[in-house]
Amino acid sequence: MTEESQQLDNGVIAELQNKDHSSLAQQLDGLTCDHSDIVELLAQYQVLSEQDDDQKFDNWYDNLCEDQLRVLKSFEIYRAHYEDTN
């Protein structure tokens, strides 16, 4: 990654963090899951949300634990803020 793109990425993240006024982002540091768990969760979320089977998505979502729900809520908040900046 070039220095310029690294600075851009850091600038986007800093702006997203400044716009996030929820306490969800602050709660992420104490989660019981690790990075690979989060990546897997977001991949499942992406795949299931793009399918036409709402029941399958609902069943998956209903079986998430509190930590997983916090990750998804924070992800959606950050994604919404990022989409607003573009």
N, C-alpha and C positions, 0 to 999 in steps of 0.2 A: 504494500500500500504506500503510495507516495505521501510525502509530508503534507502536501496541499489537501489531499483527500482525507487524511487523518484529522487535520484541523477542521475541515468541513464536518466530518462525522462528530467530532467533539463539540462543535458549535451547535449542531442539531440536537444532540443529547442534552447539552446545557440548556437550550431553549425549552426543550420538552420538560425537563425537570423544573424549570422556573414556572412553567404554565400549570404544572400539576399541583393543585391545592388540596388533593385528597390525602388522607392518611394511609391509603392502601400501599403506596410506594414505600413508605417508611416501614411498613410491616413485613416487607419482603426479606429483609436481612435475617429475620428470625425463623424462617421457614425450615421445615424438617426435610425438604427435598433438596437434591443437589442439581447442578447445572444440566446434567444429562436427563434427569427427570423432567426438568422444565422444557428442554428442547423436545423431548418425546411428547409431552403434553401439548405443546403448541403445534407440533406436526399433526397429532391426532385431531386437534381442534380445526386446523386448516382443512384437512381431508374430509372430516365429517360435515363441516359447515358448507362445503361445496357440493355435497351430494343432495339428491332430491328426497332422501329418506329422513323426514323430520322425526319420525318415531325413533329411529336408530340414534340420531343426535340427541334427542331428549333423554333417552335411556342412559346414554353415555354421560351426559351432563348431570343428570340426577344422581349418578353414582360417584361424583367427584367429592373429594374430601375438602375441608375448609381451606387448607393451604393451596390446593389446586385451584379452587375458586378465586382465591386472592390473586394468584398469578394471572388467571384469565382476565379478571376485572382490571388489574393494573395494565396488562397488555392492551386491552381495549381503550383504556384512557390514553395511554401513550400513543396508540395508533391514531386515535381521533385527533389528538393535538398535532401529530405529525402530518396528517392529511390536511389540517387547517393551515399549516405553514407552506404547503406546496400549492 
